[in-house]
Amino acid sequence: MNEPSAISQQTPTRASTNQLTSPLLYLSSTEAGWEGLVAQAFYEPLEYEPMERADVVTPATQNISLVLFTGGTMSMALRYTHGPWQELHLHHKDLILSSDEDTPSEARWKILSSVPARTFHLHLSRDLLARTAEEVADFDPTHLSLVRRTGFHDPLLNQIALTLWRELEHPSPAGKLYAQSAAQLLAVHLLRHYSSEGKTFKEPSQRLTHQQMRRVIDFAQDHLSQDLSLEALAKQAGFSAYHFARLFRQTTGESPHQFVLRQRIERAQGLLKERDLPLAHVALESGFANQSHLNQVFKRYLGLTPRAYRQHHSI
């Protein structure tokens, strides 16, 4: 992945953040329909003390949870059921990793700086992690566990989280496909570096054949107006989603997400030049959510709007 652009800085002021009494959800992937991965972004209150009784705890996390903290410095107290409180400090871009084997826990915190704090939560499906483990390393999913980590740095995990955060803030027409690819990458990285089992990963060394590429390209072009998935593309070449994504990049130099996005932009360009269709219809036939989405992507990648592009090519 390329280094992501900075995420949006549209955050509450310290005064308005101070009014929060609990984390405020402001972005979610639920409506985007991502598969195997749920992403959520929260504004965090300056001080959070959720416990009214000592026996009230938060449940164990569902699936695999990765939390990215952004802001200044957070003082956090964390404890597991009936265990002692553990004090720690989180700093900008620190990560927390937990899984569904973890004991239920409770936490409280206080922001120690004037910078409004946000957290970005990624919840990876344990089913996806188990499938990936079997495909790339012959793991036994029944004995698969990840090591809990708090307040650590990992450049690749940070990059995955930030690019998915940006994808939520500025959706692309192939965003679902991108999220699936990122989920696969996340699963492999967690298995490789945070699993309690040491296994050798099977890395694909070959490239896709001309026939395999032809099937993938034909399928993508025939279904550009639909919600393409990584698994559907991988099926055309006869590989798992993870191996297909790796082989596709080795063969073409671009990711499946980049390929589908380019195909959709080129389809829209062709429709704008050759047919006098309403822009809303061009958007839908090219796989964009709506005309506004088409306008945003065209402006971002081509530097002009679809209407300006059509006028330029009609002169």
QUITAGI-V225727 format. One record per residue. RES is the residue in one small letter. BURIAL is + if it has 9 or more other C-alpha atoms within 8 Angstrom, else -. Layout:
<<RES,BURIAL> <RES,BURIAL>>
This chain:
<<m,-> <n,-> <e,-> <p,-> <s,-> <a,-> <i,-> <s,-> <q,-> <q,-> <t,-> <p,-> <t,-> <r,+> <a,-> <s,-> <t,+> <n,+> <q,-> <l,+> <t,-> <s,-> <p,+> <l,-> <l,+> <y,-> <l,+> <s,+> <s,+> <t,-> <e,-> <a,-> <g,-> <w,+> <e,-> <g,+> <l,+> <v,+> <a,+> <q,+> <a,+> <f,+> <y,+> <e,+> <p,+> <l,+> <e,+> <y,+> <e,-> <p,-> <m,-> <e,-> <r,-> <a,-> <d,-> <v,-> <v,+> <t,-> <p,-> <a,+> <t,+> <q,-> <n,+> <i,+> <s,+> <l,+> <v,+> <l,+> <f,+> <t,+> <g,+> <g,+> <t,+> <m,+> <s,+> <m,+> <a,+> <l,+> <r,+> <y,+> <t,+> <h,-> <g,-> <p,-> <w,-> <q,-> <e,-> <l,+> <h,+> <l,+> <h,+> <h,+> <k,+> <d,+> <l,+> <i,+> <l,+> <s,+> <s,+> <d,+> <e,-> <d,+> <t,-> <p,+> <s,+> <e,+> <a,+> <r,+> <w,+> <k,+> <i,+> <l,-> <s,-> <s,-> <v,-> <p,+> <a,+> <r,+> <t,+> <f,+> <h,+> <l,+> <h,+> <l,+> <s,+> <r,-> <d,-> <l,+> <l,+> <a,+> <r,+> <t,+> <a,+> <e,+> <e,-> <v,+> <a,+> <d,-> <f,+> <d,-> <p,+> <t,-> <h,-> <l,+> <s,+> <l,+> <v,+> <r,+> <r,+> <t,-> <g,+> <f,-> <h,-> <d,-> <p,-> <l,-> <l,-> <n,+> <q,+> <i,+> <a,+> <l,+> <t,+> <l,+> <w,+> <r,+> <e,+> <l,+> <e,+> <h,-> <p,-> <s,+> <p,+> <a,+> <g,+> <k,+> <l,+> <y,+> <a,+> <q,+> <s,+> <a,+> <a,+> <q,+> <l,+> <l,+> <a,+> <v,+> <h,+> <l,+> <l,+> <r,+> <h,-> <y,+> <s,+> <s,-> <e,-> <g,-> <k,-> <t,-> <f,-> <k,-> <e,-> <p,-> <s,-> <q,-> <r,-> <l,+> <t,-> <h,-> <q,-> <q,+> <m,+> <r,-> <r,+> <v,+> <i,-> <d,-> <f,+> <a,+> <q,-> <d,-> <h,+> <l,+> <s,+> <q,-> <d,-> <l,+> <s,+> <l,+> <e,-> <a,-> <l,+> <a,+> <k,+> <q,+> <a,+> <g,-> <f,-> <s,+> <a,+> <y,+> <h,+> <f,+> <a,+> <r,+> <l,+> <f,+> <r,+> <q,+> <t,-> <t,-> <g,-> <e,+> <s,+> <p,+> <h,+> <q,+> <f,+> <v,+> <l,+> <r,-> <q,+> <r,+> <i,+> <e,-> <r,+> <a,+> <q,-> <g,-> <l,+> <l,+> <k,+> <e,-> <r,-> <d,-> <l,-> <p,-> <l,+> <a,-> <h,+> <v,+> <a,+> <l,+> <e,+> <s,+> <g,+> <f,+> <a,+> <n,+> <q,+> <s,-> <h,+> <l,+> <n,+> <q,+> <v,+> <f,+> <k,+> <r,-> <y,-> <l,-> <g,-> <l,+> <t,+> <p,+> <r,-> <a,-> <y,+> <r,+> <q,-> <h,-> <h,-> <s,-> <i,->>
